[in-house]
Amino acid sequence: MLPLVMAFLVAVEPGSPEPKDGDMIRRFCLVAFDAAMRQADQMPPEGMAAFTCNCFLDQVKAGASIDAARLRCTEEAAQRYPV
């Protein structure tokens, strides 16, 4: 529960303008990506987090389920950015 609260706090900045479409989802994704990489004790290549989260957001906007988007984008990122 604490990681979810932390993700929310990172995503909501006081005084920030109205978020653009998908900004909050992208921020949650980036926090989750960072946590997963830390848990795996991995250092992701530059650009991998942005690629993965942009892919995820695009997939969800296109109507994919969260699980399907996560799986597809994880696979695409692993092919593009071998760790």
N, C-alpha and C positions, 0 to 999 in steps of 0.2 A: 504494500500500500504506500509506503514511503516513496518509492521511485515514482509512482503515479502522481503523488502530491508534488514532488520536486519537479517533474516534467511540467505540471500545470503552472507552477510558479515561474519556471523559466519561460514558458510560452506567453504568460500574461505580464506585460511590462506596464507599470503605471505611467499614465500620460502618453502612451503610444497612440498613434492614429488608428482608426478602424482597420482591422487586419484585412488583407487581401484574401480573395478566395483561396482556401487551402493553406494559408500561412500556419494556422494552428496545427493542422494535421502534419505539415512538413516539420514543424518544431518538435512535435511529439515523436515523429519518426527519427529525427536526428538524435534526440535524447535516448531513445530506445536503441538505435544503432550504436551510439557511443557506449552505452551500458553493456550491450552484447559483446562488443569488441574488447572491452575491459575485462569482462567475465571470462572471455576466451584467452585473455592475456595476449592479444594481438594488436599490432599497430597497423591500422588500415592505410593503404596508399592514398596519396592526396587525390581528392575528387571522388573517392569511392562513396562516401556518405551522401554527398549531394546527388550523385548519379542514382544511388539506390532509393533515396527518398523522393526524388523527382519521378522516377519510374513508378514507385508505389502510388504516389498521388495521381499520376496519369492513369494508372490501371483502375484505381477506385473511381475516378471521375468517369471512366469509360464503362463502369458498371460491374467490374470484377468484385468478388467478395474480398474481404480483408485477408483471409487465409490464402486465396488464389493469388492476389497481388503480392503478398509477402513472399510466397514460394517463387513466383516467376521472377520477381526483381532480385531476390537473393541469388537465384541461379544465373541471371544475366550479369549481375555484379561480379560473381565469382569467375565467370568466363572472361569478363573484361579486365578485372583487376585480380589476377592470381595472388593470393596471400601466402 
